Amino acid sequence: MRYVNKLIFTSDVLSSQMALNEMNSFLESDTFSGWIDGGVGVLSLQTSFIDTANMFIKNQAIFVRHICPVDFELEIKKDIDDIKQITDNKHNLIDKLDINKTFSIQTRLMSDTSFTYKASDVNKELANTLEKDGFNLDVKSPEQIVSIFITENLAFIGISLTKYNLSNWSGGEYKFRKDENLISRAEFKLLEAIDVFNLDFSEYKTGLDLGAAPGGWTKVLLKYNLDVVAVDPAELNPIIAKNPNVLHFKGLAQEYLKNNNKFDVIVNDMRMDVKESVALMGIAAEYLNSDGIAIMTLKLPTKKVQAITNNSITKLQSWYNIYGARQLFHNRSEVTVVLKKK
């Protein structure tokens, strides 16, 4: 096992070049070492991982989904002995782990490569070993993470506080258990945004869902006990339509926004041209309460994605303060933007 000072970052496969462009704009002295998997790249760092992570946070990276440090590289053979090799080097990990903080192991294996073991096998064995040494495992909300990425011949291993990884999910890949009453996969987008941006809906009472049908985002707002006006000329899912806390305005968003109602939360996941959607949110700003929040998705084209994203955010700043913007795991070819009224 050899010591290194590197960083692994992830993005959507189709956005990997944009993620790299984004990093190059604020990490001038670091060196891109190459791609080790689809949407997974490696940087050689000139400064500490923490300093670099703070640059990601300060600059609000949009297309970079997740980062983690690489403190060690270990040669492996793609067989079950790899796990023993990793656990045999636990003393290197223990030197960097804080025994007073909870931990989790997050292992990923290179895709399109055959291994004789699973990522979960590595997680289980190493976690058991560290627990025997007095460390406290917390898979759901760890304070620190041992990150492992295994390729055909190398295991990249690093340790960091969870808050510096941009996401507490392995590789930023948010996984939600499918609800038997799932209306649409769009629900996952809003649930992920609420978690990633650490949004608190506890004081909010009213919500406006623009382009609501079939009702996935309305369903999420109902989960947070909001009374929701769902705007869409199309029909809502019967479960949503029958909910007493939902008022369905069966018309266009532009028509509804001629009313005088104000809301604590306004959401927009409409499939429409980016410029039109941004302009609509400009109108909607007048209907957002002063301490409210708005969430929208930018439906991006296949070309000039970075420029269009930046232009859209600049335009939105005419009416809002940008609370956050990120291409989330469940976004695919979209960017979620969280807005606060100026």
Long-range contacts (C-beta under 8 A, 24 or more apart in sequence): 1-72, 1-73, 1-74, 1-89, 1-92, 1-157, 2-72, 2-73, 2-74, 3-71, 3-72, 4-44, 4-70, 4-71, 4-72, 4-73, 5-44, 5-45, 5-48, 5-49, 5-70, 5-71, 6-33, 6-42, 6-43, 6-44, 6-45, 6-69, 6-70, 6-156, 6-158, 7-42, 7-43, 7-45, 7-49, 7-52, 7-67, 7-68, 7-69, 7-70, 8-36, 8-40, 8-41, 8-42, 8-43, 8-67, 8-68, 8-69, 8-70, 8-147, 8-149, 8-156, 8-158, 9-40, 9-41, 9-43, 9-64, 9-65, 9-66, 9-67, 10-39, 10-40, 10-41, 10-64, 10-65, 10-66, 10-67, 10-171, 10-172, 11-39, 11-41, 11-63, 11-64, 11-65, 11-327, 12-39, 12-63, 12-65, 12-327, 12-331, 12-332, 12-333, 13-38, 13-39, 14-333, 15-39, 15-63, 15-305, 15-327, 16-41, 18-63, 18-305, 18-306, 19-61, 19-63, 19-64, 19-65, 21-306, 22-59, 22-61, 22-62, 22-63, 22-64, 22-306, 23-56, 23-61, 23-64, 25-59, 26-55, 26-58, 26-59, 27-52, 27-55, 36-110, 36-149, 36-151, 36-156, 37-110, 37-111, 37-149, 37-151, 38-111, 40-108, 40-149, 40-171, 42-70, 42-156, 49-158, 49-160, 49-164, 50-160, 50-164, 53-160, 53-164, 53-165, 53-166, 54-164, 56-166, 57-164, 57-166, 60-322, 60-324, 60-325, 61-166, 61-326, 62-309, 62-325, 62-326, 62-327, 62-335, 63-306, 63-327, 64-166, 65-166, 65-167, 65-171, 65-172, 65-326, 65-327, 65-328, 65-329, 66-165, 66-166, 66-167, 66-169, 66-170, 66-171, 66-172, 66-173, 67-164, 67-165, 67-166, 68-106, 68-145, 68-147, 68-149, 68-158, 68-160, 68-165, 69-147, 69-158, 69-159, 69-160, 70-149, 70-156, 70-157, 70-158, 71-96, 71-157, 71-158, 71-159, 72-156, 72-157, 72-158, 73-154, 73-155, 73-156, 73-157, 74-154, 74-155, 74-157, 75-153, 75-154, 75-155, 76-150, 76-153, 76-154, 76-155, 77-153, 78-113, 78-114, 78-115, 78-116, 78-152, 78-153, 79-116, 79-117, 80-116, 80-117, 82-117, 82-122, 82-150, 82-155, 83-117, 83-121, 83-122, 83-125, 83-126, 85-155, 86-122, 86-125, 86-126, 86-148, 86-155, 86-157, 87-125, 87-126, 87-129, 90-126, 90-129, 90-130, 90-133, 93-130, 93-146, 93-157, 93-159, 94-130, 94-133, 96-159, 97-130, 97-135, 97-144, 97-146, 97-159, 98-143, 98-144, 99-134, 99-135, 101-136, 101-143, 101-144, 101-161, 102-136, 102-137, 102-138, 102-141, 102-142, 102-143, 102-144, 103-127, 103-130, 103-135, 103-136, 103-137, 103-138, 103-142, 103-143, 103-144, 103-145, 103-146, 104-137, 104-138, 104-139, 104-142, 104-144, 104-145, 104-146, 105-130, 105-145, 105-146, 105-148, 106-145, 106-146, 106-147, 106-148, 106-170, 106-171, 107-148, 107-149, 107-150, 107-170, 108-148, 108-149, 108-150, 108-170, 108-171, 109-150, 110-149, 110-150, 110-151, 110-152, 113-151, 113-152, 115-150, 119-150, 122-148, 122-150, 141-168, 142-168, 167-196, 169-329, 172-329, 173-329, 174-328, 174-329, 174-330, 181-239, 183-214, 183-215, 183-216, 183-219, 183-237, 183-239, 183-240, 184-214, 184-215, 184-216, 185-216, 185-330, 186-216, 186-217, 186-269, 187-216, 187-217, 187-219, 187-220, 188-330, 189-269, 189-297, 189-328, 189-330, 189-331, 189-334, 189-336, 190-216, 190-217, 190-220, 190-267, 190-269, 190-295, 191-220, 192-328, 192-329, 192-330, 193-295, 193-328, 193-336, 193-338, 194-220, 196-324, 196-326, 196-328, 197-323, 197-324, 197-326, 197-338, 199-293, 199-338, 201-226, 201-265, 203-264, 204-264, 204-265, 204-292, 204-293, 205-264, 206-262, 206-263, 206-264, 206-265, 207-263, 207-264, 207-265, 207-266, 207-267, 208-256, 208-261, 208-263, 208-265, 208-266, 208-267, 208-284, 208-287, 209-267, 210-253, 210-256, 210-266, 210-267, 210-268, 210-270, 210-280, 210-284, 211-253, 211-268, 211-269, 211-270, 211-271, 211-272, 212-236, 212-240, 212-248, 214-240, 215-239, 215-240, 215-241, 215-246, 216-269, 217-267, 217-269, 218-246, 221-265, 221-267, 222-246, 226-264, 226-265, 229-256, 229-261, 229-263, 231-256, 253-280, 253-284, 254-280, 254-283, 257-283, 257-284, 257-286, 257-287, 259-287, 261-287, 262-287, 262-288, 262-289, 262-292, 263-287, 263-288, 263-289, 263-292, 264-289, 264-291, 264-292, 264-293, 265-292, 265-293, 265-294, 265-295, 266-292, 266-293, 266-294, 266-295, 267-294, 267-295, 267-296, 268-294, 268-295, 268-296, 268-297, 269-296, 269-297, 270-299, 271-299, 272-299, 273-299, 274-298, 274-299, 274-300, 274-301, 274-308, 274-312, 275-312, 278-312, 278-315, 278-316, 281-316, 281-319, 281-320, 281-339, 282-315, 282-316, 282-318, 282-319, 285-319, 285-320, 285-341, 288-341, 289-341, 290-341, 291-341, 292-340, 292-341, 293-323, 293-338, 293-339, 293-340, 294-320, 294-338, 294-339, 294-340, 294-341, 295-336, 295-337, 295-338, 295-339, 296-336, 296-337, 296-339, 297-331, 297-334, 297-335, 297-336, 297-337, 298-334, 298-335, 298-336, 298-337, 299-333, 299-334, 300-333, 300-334, 300-335, 302-333, 309-335, 312-337, 313-337
